[in-house]
Amino acid sequence: MKSLAVLLILVVISLHTSAQNLDTLTTKRVFITTKIYRNGFKLSHSKILSIYKDTWQPKVKYKWGYYMNPVAPVLTIAGVGLAAIALKGHNATAMVKGREVQYKIRSLPKLLIGIGLAGAGLCIMESSNELIQHSADIYNAKLKNKKPLAAFIQKVDFGFTESNGIGLTLRF
């Protein structure tokens, strides 16, 4: 009977530790996007939404981050392009004291708008990645709040005692 009780306690403890590790999500930043992994496998968009179906806060944050992500590089590239066009300018000529002088006309408003667009694109890119990261953090925090049956056991020692017996110590 004692061996059955010890075996049952060990099974409950092992289920507790394995269940806690199986459901947690990890994130990894890859160039301009953030990928979500579970057990080392990358999850697809539909799989993430199915995981988040019962928790509205991570789902909303993930959706915002997911839909903002493709907009950011486009905005950044458009801003850099507009700034480059503004710096290139266009050729013009003028008559100064009877001589023809060539010069470039550069647009300061185009340059400032281009720099602003590039900066806004970078901010949106970072914000979308933070939203995706935060959605996984919130989901993992909600998992930790759900206490399993054996959550009250803090430490388990199982082994041989000094008198050559089998011992089990549980710390609550």
Phi and psi in degrees as a GROMACS rama.xvg file:
@    title "Ramachandran Plot"
@    xaxis  label "Phi"
@    yaxis  label "Psi"
@TYPE xy
-65.522  -39.4876  LYS-2
-66.6627  -33.6268  SER-3
-66.8815  -39.5488  LEU-4
-65.9623  -42.3104  ALA-5
-63.2745  -44.0859  VAL-6
-62.3911  -41.5754  LEU-7
-63.4093  -43.277  LEU-8
-63.1533  -42.9615  ILE-9
-64.2993  -39.8724  LEU-10
-64.1377  -43.1162  VAL-11
-63.7557  -41.4224  VAL-12
-66.8921  -42.7822  ILE-13
-66.6424  -36.7718  SER-14
-65.1903  -37.9661  LEU-15
-62.0475  -47.3818  HIS-16
-70.886  -37.0957  THR-17
-72.5911  -36.1298  SER-18
-67.4785  -32.7363  ALA-19
-71.2151  -34.241  GLN-20
-82.5135  -27.7992  ASN-21
-72.8247  -33.526  LEU-22
-91.8931  -12.6389  ASP-23
-72.7361  146.965  THR-24
-106.67  142.559  LEU-25
-120.531  151.493  THR-26
-118.906  151.567  THR-27
-140.277  128.079  LYS-28
-81.3551  123.913  ARG-29
-124.639  106.547  VAL-30
51.0065  -97.9813  PHE-31
-109.577  4.18014  ILE-32
-125.26  166.141  THR-33
-119.664  125.563  THR-34
-101.13  146.3  LYS-35
-108.144  132.099  ILE-36
-122.291  150.877  TYR-37
-134.573  123.182  ARG-38
56.3436  33.9475  ASN-39
83.2699  -0.570134  GLY-40
-107.083  132.651  PHE-41
-71.2118  135.51  LYS-42
-96.0166  143.2  LEU-43
-79.592  167.518  SER-44
-59.5569  -44.9679  HIS-45
-67.3304  -35.3996  SER-46
-67.5841  -39.3791  LYS-47
-64.416  -43.281  ILE-48
-64.2218  -34.7725  LEU-49
-70.9141  -31.4062  SER-50
-69.3302  -39.9209  ILE-51
-83.936  4.51804  TYR-52
-59.5619  -31.2751  LYS-53
-92.353  -10.781  ASP-54
-117.698  111.175  THR-55
-75.3544  -35.7717  TRP-56
-65.9628  -49.4544  GLN-57
-63.6257  -33.6073  PRO-58
-64.3995  -45.2855  LYS-59
-64.7335  -44.4919  VAL-60
-63.8909  -41.0186  LYS-61
-64.1837  -43.5438  TYR-62
-62.5364  -44.4898  LYS-63
-59.4071  -46.5933  TRP-64
-64.2256  -39.7779  GLY-65
-66.1221  -42.1155  TYR-66
-81.0545  -21.227  TYR-67
-79.5163  -24.7146  MET-68
-60.358  -44.6946  ASN-69
-72.1589  -21.8952  PRO-70
-73.2742  -35.2016  VAL-71
-60.9942  -50.2712  ALA-72
-64.274  -35.0974  PRO-73
-63.487  -44.7675  VAL-74
-64.4193  -41.2119  LEU-75
-64.3627  -45.7714  THR-76
-65.6952  -40.2166  ILE-77
-62.6783  -40.9085  ALA-78
-65.3527  -43.5029  GLY-79
-64.5024  -40.7457  VAL-80
-63.4767  -44.3861  GLY-81
-64.8907  -39.2668  LEU-82
-65.2817  -38.6855  ALA-83
-65.7322  -40.9711  ALA-84
-63.56  -39.929  ILE-85
-66.2021  -39.3119  ALA-86
-72.361  -32.4277  LEU-87
-67.3833  -42.0563  LYS-88
67.6201  -168.511  GLY-89
-137.507  151.914  HIS-90
-73.4526  145.532  ASN-91
-145.821  156.978  ALA-92
-128.178  152.079  THR-93
-146.307  155.472  ALA-94
-98.1677  116.357  MET-95
-122.576  116.207  VAL-96
52.722  42.5291  LYS-97
81.2436  0.202756  GLY-98
-112.784  147.806  ARG-99
-87.3258  123.926  GLU-100
-117.103  132.533  VAL-101
-102.372  141.741  GLN-102
-152.766  173.884  TYR-103
-109.221  139.996  LYS-104
-104.767  117.306  ILE-105
-113.383  140.96  ARG-106
-97.7267  112.914  SER-107
-66.9008  -41.6818  LEU-108
-61.053  -39.3412  PRO-109
-63.2918  -40.7335  LYS-110
-63.213  -46.6631  LEU-111
-65.7977  -39.842  LEU-112
-65.6876  -40.0167  ILE-113
-62.6802  -44.5264  GLY-114
-64.4805  -39.853  ILE-115
-64.143  -42.4856  GLY-116
-63.5098  -42.4869  LEU-117
-63.6645  -42.7956  ALA-118
-64.824  -41.6386  GLY-119
-64.96  -38.324  ALA-120
-62.9886  -42.1737  GLY-121
-65.77  -39.1594  LEU-122
-65.6297  -41.2061  CYS-123
-65.6881  -38.6729  ILE-124
-61.933  -47.3537  MET-125
-66.2308  -39.6257  GLU-126
-64.5856  -40.9069  SER-127
-64.9738  -38.9614  SER-128
-67.6497  -37.2807  ASN-129
-67.208  -36.5859  GLU-130
-64.3474  -42.5723  LEU-131
-65.3453  -43.1509  ILE-132
-62.1551  -43.3092  GLN-133
-67.0119  -33.939  HIS-134
-63.4431  -40.8445  SER-135
-67.6195  -38.321  ALA-136
-63.5709  -42.541  ASP-137
-64.5909  -43.2553  ILE-138
-60.3923  -45.0001  TYR-139
-65.3528  -37.0749  ASN-140
-65.7064  -38.1731  ALA-141
-67.0883  -32.8703  LYS-142
-66.8167  -38.2833  LEU-143
-69.1447  -27.8966  LYS-144
-72.2005  -25.3375  ASN-145
-79.2436  104.538  LYS-146
-83.6617  124.856  LYS-147
-74.4483  177.001  PRO-148
-60.7232  -39.9185  LEU-149
-97.0385  22.9207  ALA-150
-70.6543  -19.0648  ALA-151
-78.4263  -12.0556  PHE-152
-86.1089  122.485  ILE-153
-93.362  -39.0786  GLN-154
-144.905  140.88  LYS-155
-128.654  126.337  VAL-156
-118.639  126.73  ASP-157
-134.43  128.815  PHE-158
174.38  -161.81  GLY-159
-93.1188  142.314  PHE-160
-90.2615  176.998  THR-161
-68.8043  -24.4541  GLU-162
-94.8779  25.1168  SER-163
60.9114  33.2368  ASN-164
-109.382  173.597  GLY-165
-98.3486  130.39  ILE-166
-125.284  150.785  GLY-167
-135.694  125.071  LEU-168
-121.647  126.508  THR-169
-115.486  130.353  LEU-170
-109.414  122.811  ARG-171
